[in-house]
Amino acid sequence: MQTVVRLWAVQDVAEYLGVPIKTLYEWRRHGRGPRARRVGKHLRYDPEHVRAWFESLDDRE
């Protein structure tokens, strides 16, 4: 049986990272931030990609 992974909406990622939703859209516009995909008109994030992106950040930046 396959495990279903729930994708995160922009609101979920903003809450997880503790940043405003507007910040996620700005990051995306500038090619930064965690990878997202469009599902129709909605952005969706794989939680594992968000966590990996966060872990890859250098806290000196």
Residue pairs with C-beta under 8 A, 6 or more apart in sequence:
5 46
5 47
5 48
6 47
7 39
7 44
7 45
7 46
7 47
8 16
8 44
8 45
8 46
8 47
8 50
9 42
9 43
9 44
9 45
10 21
10 24
10 25
10 36
10 43
10 45
11 21
12 45
13 24
13 34
13 36
13 45
13 50
14 20
14 21
14 23
14 24
16 50
17 24
17 50
17 54
24 33
27 33
28 36
28 43
33 53
34 45
34 49
34 50
34 53
34 54
35 45
35 46
35 49
35 53
36 43
36 44
36 45
37 43
37 44
37 45
38 44
